[in-house]
Each structure stands twice: as structure tokens, then as C-alpha cells.
């Protein structure tokens, strides 16, 4: 089974990435949840996730699970 992920807090093009799952965006009105993935030594807030994913998530009724 495949699952989509947003890789956040990176500012360069990535050919490969190794990180940690920091949160899940659970879409209440869609069948696909999205993982929030960041670098192993990084942290992210709910507000940062909202700001970074709003361009797409504004179309869904979602909650962020930290």
C-alpha cells in the first residue's frame, strides 16, 4: 500500500530523503491521509504544518495528528 507524504522544512531539491514522521494529516472527507515527514533532527509545529500544506489541504476537512 502506498501513502503520500509532505516532506517539510527542506529548502533544496531532494533526490533521496531519510527522515521521521512528525505528524499525520487525517482527511475526514477523503480516503487518503498524508504523512508529514521532516529531517531526523528537526522539529515542526502544527502552525508550520498548516502554513506549509494549506495550498492543497484547503480543499479538505482535515485534522493534524501530532
MOPAC internal coordinates of N, CA, C and O (Angstrom, degrees):
PM7 1SCF
backbone

  N    0.0000 0     0.00 0     0.00 0    0    0    0
  C    1.4411 1     0.00 0     0.00 0    1    0    0
  C    1.5316 1   109.36 1     0.00 0    2    1    0
  O    1.2310 1   120.50 1   -45.97 1    3    2    1
  N    1.2930 1   116.66 1   134.03 1    3    2    1
  C    1.4588 1   121.57 1   178.20 1    5    3    2
  C    1.5190 1   110.00 1   -97.84 1    6    5    3
  O    1.2310 1   121.29 1   -28.20 1    7    6    5
  N    1.3255 1   115.14 1   151.80 1    7    6    5
  C    1.4586 1   120.78 1   175.83 1    9    7    6
  C    1.5281 1   108.02 1  -140.80 1   10    9    7
  O    1.2310 1   120.96 1   -39.73 1   11   10    9
  N    1.3267 1   115.76 1   140.27 1   11   10    9
  C    1.4568 1   120.56 1  -179.93 1   13   11   10
  C    1.5184 1   110.61 1   -80.52 1   14   13   11
  O    1.2310 1   121.36 1   -25.95 1   15   14   13
  N    1.3246 1   115.01 1   154.05 1   15   14   13
  C    1.4601 1   120.57 1   179.24 1   17   15   14
  C    1.5156 1   110.03 1  -141.64 1   18   17   15
  O    1.2310 1   121.57 1   -35.52 1   19   18   17
  N    1.3090 1   114.61 1   144.48 1   19   18   17
  C    1.4620 1   121.62 1   167.80 1   21   19   18
  C    1.5256 1   106.41 1   -97.80 1   22   21   19
  O    1.2310 1   120.19 1   -55.43 1   23   22   21
  N    1.3249 1   117.25 1   124.57 1   23   22   21
  C    1.4605 1   121.40 1   172.48 1   25   23   22
  C    1.5143 1   105.87 1   -95.79 1   26   25   23
  O    1.2310 1   120.71 1   -64.50 1   27   26   25
  N    1.3347 1   116.25 1   115.50 1   27   26   25
  C    1.4596 1   121.36 1  -174.32 1   29   27   26
  C    1.5193 1   111.28 1  -115.75 1   30   29   27
  O    1.2310 1   121.48 1   -17.85 1   31   30   29
  N    1.3286 1   114.78 1   162.15 1   31   30   29
  C    1.4660 1   124.61 1   177.93 1   33   31   30
  C    1.5306 1   112.33 1    68.70 1   34   33   31
  O    1.2310 1   120.27 1  -152.08 1   35   34   33
  N    1.3261 1   117.09 1    27.92 1   35   34   33
  C    1.4649 1   123.03 1   172.97 1   37   35   34
  C    1.5172 1   107.33 1  -120.44 1   38   37   35
  O    1.2310 1   120.26 1   -40.69 1   39   38   37
  N    1.3211 1   117.12 1   139.31 1   39   38   37
  C    1.4633 1   120.22 1  -176.22 1   41   39   38
  C    1.5232 1   113.33 1  -119.39 1   42   41   39
  O    1.2310 1   120.76 1  -157.99 1   43   42   41
  N    1.3264 1   116.15 1    22.01 1   43   42   41
  C    1.4647 1   119.97 1   177.47 1   45   43   42
  C    1.5208 1   109.14 1  -137.70 1   46   45   43
  O    1.2310 1   120.84 1   -18.09 1   47   46   45
  N    1.3148 1   116.00 1   161.91 1   47   46   45
  C    1.4597 1   121.66 1   177.10 1   49   47   46
  C    1.5279 1   108.12 1   -71.02 1   50   49   47
  O    1.2310 1   120.88 1   -45.58 1   51   50   49
  N    1.3199 1   115.92 1   134.42 1   51   50   49
  C    1.4579 1   121.19 1  -175.56 1   53   51   50
  C    1.5239 1   110.88 1  -115.63 1   54   53   51
  O    1.2310 1   120.41 1   -51.74 1   55   54   53
  N    1.3105 1   116.81 1   128.26 1   55   54   53
  C    1.4599 1   121.08 1   172.49 1   57   55   54
  C    1.5243 1   109.83 1   -85.17 1   58   57   55
  O    1.2310 1   120.66 1   144.11 1   59   58   57
  N    1.3375 1   116.34 1   -35.89 1   59   58   57
  C    1.4614 1   123.31 1   176.59 1   61   59   58
  C    1.5210 1   107.06 1  -140.50 1   62   61   59
  O    1.2310 1   121.12 1   -23.07 1   63   62   61
  N    1.3186 1   115.46 1   156.93 1   63   62   61
  C    1.4630 1   119.31 1  -179.95 1   65   63   62
  C    1.5186 1   109.78 1  -151.04 1   66   65   63
  O    1.2310 1   120.99 1   -41.85 1   67   66   65
  N    1.3098 1   115.70 1   138.15 1   67   66   65
  C    1.4535 1   122.42 1   174.12 1   69   67   66
  C    1.5227 1   106.87 1  -126.54 1   70   69   67
  O    1.2310 1   120.22 1   -54.77 1   71   70   69
  N    1.3087 1   117.18 1   125.23 1   71   70   69
  C    1.4558 1   120.00 1  -176.77 1   73   71   70
  C    1.5102 1   111.27 1  -154.64 1   74   73   71
  O    1.2310 1   121.67 1    22.15 1   75   74   73
  N    1.3339 1   114.41 1  -157.85 1   75   74   73
  C    1.4615 1   120.13 1   179.87 1   77   75   74
  C    1.5195 1   109.19 1  -129.76 1   78   77   75
  O    1.2310 1   120.89 1   -29.24 1   79   78   77
  N    1.3244 1   115.90 1   150.76 1   79   78   77
  C    1.4589 1   121.00 1   175.10 1   81   79   78
  C    1.5224 1   107.00 1   -80.27 1   82   81   79
  O    1.2310 1   120.94 1   -61.22 1   83   82   81
  N    1.3444 1   115.81 1   118.78 1   83   82   81
  C    1.4621 1   121.15 1  -177.54 1   85   83   82
  C    1.5252 1   111.66 1   -99.03 1   86   85   83
  O    1.2310 1   120.29 1   157.72 1   87   86   85
  N    1.3248 1   117.06 1   -22.28 1   87   86   85
  C    1.4650 1   120.70 1  -177.55 1   89   87   86
  C    1.5248 1   108.93 1  -166.77 1   90   89   87
  O    1.2310 1   121.99 1    -8.02 1   91   90   89
  N    1.3214 1   113.80 1   171.98 1   91   90   89
  C    1.4662 1   121.79 1   174.20 1   93   91   90
  C    1.5228 1   107.41 1  -130.17 1   94   93   91
  O    1.2310 1   120.80 1   -45.43 1   95   94   93
  N    1.3187 1   116.07 1   134.57 1   95   94   93
  C    1.4619 1   119.74 1   170.39 1   97   95   94
  C    1.5246 1   105.86 1   -95.26 1   98   97   95
  O    1.2310 1   121.32 1   -67.20 1   99   98   97
  N    1.3137 1   115.08 1   112.80 1   99   98   97
  C    1.4679 1   121.28 1   179.36 1  101   99   98
  C    1.5200 1   107.97 1   -96.07 1  102  101   99
  O    1.2310 1   121.16 1   -62.88 1  103  102  101
  N    1.3123 1   115.39 1   117.12 1  103  102  101
  C    1.4617 1   121.69 1   179.00 1  105  103  102
  C    1.5139 1   109.26 1   -90.23 1  106  105  103
  O    1.2310 1   121.01 1   -64.69 1  107  106  105
  N    1.3076 1   115.67 1   115.31 1  107  106  105
  C    1.4662 1   121.04 1  -178.37 1  109  107  106
  C    1.5246 1   112.27 1   -72.97 1  110  109  107
  O    1.2310 1   120.10 1   154.94 1  111  110  109
  N    1.3359 1   117.41 1   -25.06 1  111  110  109
  C    1.4679 1   120.42 1  -177.12 1  113  111  110
  C    1.5339 1   111.98 1  -115.35 1  114  113  111
  O    1.2310 1   120.79 1  -149.43 1  115  114  113
  N    1.3241 1   116.09 1    30.57 1  115  114  113
  C    1.4621 1   121.11 1   178.94 1  117  115  114
  C    1.5247 1   106.82 1  -153.51 1  118  117  115
  O    1.2310 1   120.30 1   -19.12 1  119  118  117
  N    1.3093 1   117.04 1   160.88 1  119  118  117
  C    1.4671 1   119.86 1  -178.27 1  121  119  118
  C    1.5268 1   112.88 1   -90.14 1  122  121  119
  O    1.2310 1   119.71 1   172.10 1  123  122  121
  N    1.3235 1   118.16 1    -7.90 1  123  122  121
  C    1.4567 1   120.94 1  -176.54 1  125  123  122
  C    1.5184 1   112.20 1  -107.21 1  126  125  123
  O    1.2310 1   120.50 1   -58.79 1  127  126  125
  N    1.3219 1   116.65 1   121.21 1  127  126  125
  C    1.4537 1   121.42 1   168.64 1  129  127  126
  C    1.5264 1   107.96 1   -88.49 1  130  129  127
  O    1.2310 1   120.44 1   -17.65 1  131  130  129
  N    1.3050 1   116.77 1   162.35 1  131  130  129
  C    1.4630 1   121.89 1  -179.66 1  133  131  130
  C    1.5205 1   109.45 1  -125.91 1  134  133  131
  O    1.2310 1   120.33 1   -44.27 1  135  134  133
  N    1.3090 1   116.97 1   135.73 1  135  134  133
  C    1.4548 1   121.29 1   174.96 1  137  135  134
  C    1.5230 1   109.57 1   -84.30 1  138  137  135
  O    1.2310 1   120.48 1   -34.62 1  139  138  137
  N    1.3162 1   116.69 1   145.38 1  139  138  137
  C    1.4591 1   123.03 1   170.84 1  141  139  138
  C    1.5192 1   105.70 1  -106.07 1  142  141  139
  O    1.2310 1   120.58 1   -64.03 1  143  142  141
  N    1.3312 1   116.49 1   115.97 1  143  142  141
  C    1.4572 1   122.38 1  -175.91 1  145  143  142
  C    1.5257 1   108.99 1  -117.11 1  146  145  143
  O    1.2310 1   120.86 1   -46.19 1  147  146  145
  N    1.3243 1   115.97 1   133.81 1  147  146  145
  C    1.4655 1   121.75 1   178.58 1  149  147  146
  C    1.5276 1   108.85 1  -134.68 1  150  149  147
  O    1.2310 1   120.88 1   -11.94 1  151  150  149
  N    1.3145 1   115.92 1   168.06 1  151  150  149
  C    1.4635 1   120.97 1   177.72 1  153  151  150
  C    1.5162 1   111.77 1   -57.93 1  154  153  151
  O    1.2310 1   120.65 1   -27.73 1  155  154  153
  N    1.3102 1   116.37 1   152.27 1  155  154  153
  C    1.4648 1   122.10 1  -174.54 1  157  155  154
  C    1.5258 1   113.41 1   -58.29 1  158  157  155
  O    1.2310 1   119.71 1   147.18 1  159  158  157
  N    1.3187 1   118.16 1   -32.82 1  159  158  157
  C    1.4600 1   121.41 1  -177.24 1  161  159  158
  C    1.5254 1   112.81 1  -103.51 1  162  161  159
  O    1.2310 1   119.79 1  -163.14 1  163  162  161
  N    1.3089 1   118.01 1    16.86 1  163  162  161
  C    1.4612 1   121.78 1  -177.86 1  165  163  162
  C    1.5255 1   110.70 1  -108.64 1  166  165  163
  O    1.2310 1   121.54 1   -18.52 1  167  166  165
  N    1.3157 1   114.66 1   161.48 1  167  166  165
  C    1.4680 1   122.46 1   175.67 1  169  167  166
  C    1.5271 1   107.75 1  -126.79 1  170  169  167
  O    1.2310 1   120.60 1   -21.08 1  171  170  169
  N    1.3217 1   116.46 1   158.92 1  171  170  169
  C    1.4626 1   121.05 1   179.72 1  173  171  170
  C    1.5207 1   108.55 1  -147.98 1  174  173  171
  O    1.2310 1   120.84 1   -34.58 1  175  174  173
  N    1.3218 1   115.99 1   145.42 1  175  174  173
  C    1.4563 1   120.96 1   178.39 1  177  175  174
  C    1.5217 1   110.40 1  -100.30 1  178  177  175
  O    1.2310 1   121.40 1   -15.22 1  179  178  177
  N    1.3127 1   114.92 1   164.78 1  179  178  177
  C    1.4639 1   119.90 1   176.76 1  181  179  178
  C    1.5234 1   110.57 1   -60.73 1  182  181  179
  O    1.2310 1   119.84 1   140.35 1  183  182  181
  N    1.3326 1   117.91 1   -39.65 1  183  182  181
  C    1.4672 1   120.80 1   178.99 1  185  183  182
  C    1.5202 1   111.79 1   -64.27 1  186  185  183
  O    1.2310 1   119.88 1   142.39 1  187  186  185
  N    1.3212 1   117.83 1   -37.61 1  187  186  185
  C    1.4687 1   120.86 1   176.96 1  189  187  186
  C    1.5243 1   110.61 1   -65.58 1  190  189  187
  O    1.2310 1   120.44 1   140.51 1  191  190  189
  N    1.3183 1   116.76 1   -39.49 1  191  190  189
  C    1.4707 1   120.60 1   177.89 1  193  191  190
  C    1.5224 1   109.82 1   -64.17 1  194  193  191
  O    1.2310 1   120.43 1   133.09 1  195  194  193
  N    1.3181 1   116.78 1   -46.91 1  195  194  193
  C    1.4650 1   120.58 1   178.81 1  197  195  194
  C    1.5253 1   111.55 1   -57.20 1  198  197  195
  O    1.2310 1   120.43 1   133.80 1  199  198  197
  N    1.3260 1   116.77 1   -46.20 1  199  198  197
  C    1.4633 1   120.99 1  -178.22 1  201  199  198
  C    1.5291 1   111.65 1   -64.74 1  202  201  199
  O    1.2310 1   120.35 1   140.48 1  203  202  201
  N    1.3200 1   116.94 1   -39.52 1  203  202  201
  C    1.4644 1   120.86 1  -175.82 1  205  203  202
  C    1.5268 1   113.62 1   -76.91 1  206  205  203
  O    1.2310 1   119.95 1   155.33 1  207  206  205
  N    1.3347 1   117.69 1   -24.67 1  207  206  205
  C    1.4585 1   120.48 1  -175.04 1  209  207  206
  C    1.5221 1   113.66 1  -110.50 1  210  209  207
  O    1.2310 1   119.95 1   178.14 1  211  210  209
  N    1.3082 1   117.70 1    -1.86 1  211  210  209
  C    1.4673 1   122.46 1  -175.97 1  213  211  210
  C    1.5241 1   112.34 1   -56.88 1  214  213  211
  O    1.2310 1   119.62 1   146.76 1  215  214  213
  N    1.3197 1   118.32 1   -33.24 1  215  214  213
  C    1.4682 1   121.97 1  -178.04 1  217  215  214
  C    1.5238 1   112.10 1   -56.47 1  218  217  215
  O    1.2310 1   120.13 1   148.63 1  219  218  217
  N    1.3201 1   117.35 1   -31.37 1  219  218  217
  C    1.4624 1   121.59 1   180.00 1  221  219  218
  C    1.5244 1   111.99 1  -108.04 1  222  221  219
  O    1.2310 1   120.34 1   139.52 1  223  222  221
  N    1.3019 1   116.95 1   -40.48 1  223  222  221
  C    1.4631 1   120.82 1  -173.28 1  225  223  222
  C    1.5236 1   113.32 1   -73.41 1  226  225  223
  O    1.2310 1   119.93 1   167.79 1  227  226  225
  N    1.3253 1   117.74 1   -12.21 1  227  226  225
  C    1.4671 1   120.01 1   178.43 1  229  227  226
  C    1.5319 1   111.72 1   -62.67 1  230  229  227
  O    1.2310 1   120.31 1   162.84 1  231  230  229
  N    1.3157 1   117.00 1   -17.16 1  231  230  229
  C    1.4628 1   121.30 1  -179.56 1  233  231  230
  C    1.5351 1   113.11 1   -88.17 1  234  233  231
  O    1.2310 1   120.40 1   178.04 1  235  234  233
  N    1.3281 1   116.84 1    -1.96 1  235  234  233
  C    1.4591 1   121.50 1  -174.70 1  237  235  234
  C    1.5206 1   111.20 1  -127.30 1  238  237  235
  O    1.2310 1   121.21 1   -23.65 1  239  238  237
  N    1.3199 1   115.29 1   156.35 1  239  238  237
  C    1.4432 1   122.40 1   172.17 1  241  239  238
  C    1.5201 1   105.72 1   -92.33 1  242  241  239
  O    1.2310 1   120.18 1   -81.52 1  243  242  241
  N    1.3387 1   117.27 1    98.48 1  243  242  241
  C    1.4517 1   120.87 1  -172.74 1  245  243  242
  C    1.5154 1   112.21 1  -125.18 1  246  245  243
  O    1.2310 1   121.79 1   -20.19 1  247  246  245
  N    1.3247 1   114.19 1   159.81 1  247  246  245
  C    1.4526 1   122.26 1   171.26 1  249  247  246
  C    1.5168 1   107.85 1  -130.63 1  250  249  247
  O    1.2310 1   121.20 1   -30.36 1  251  250  249
  N    1.3223 1   115.31 1   149.64 1  251  250  249
  C    1.4533 1   120.82 1   178.51 1  253  251  250
  C    1.5267 1   108.00 1   -99.92 1  254  253  251
  O    1.2310 1   120.96 1   -53.01 1  255  254  253
  N    1.3059 1   115.76 1   126.99 1  255  254  253
  C    1.4569 1   121.91 1   177.58 1  257  255  254
  C    1.5255 1   107.09 1  -107.46 1  258  257  255
  O    1.2310 1   120.78 1   -66.40 1  259  258  257
  N    1.3244 1   116.10 1   113.60 1  259  258  257
  C    1.4743 1   120.44 1  -179.36 1  261  259  258
  C    1.5148 1   110.83 1   -90.42 1  262  261  259
  O    1.2310 1   120.10 1   180.00 1  263  262  261

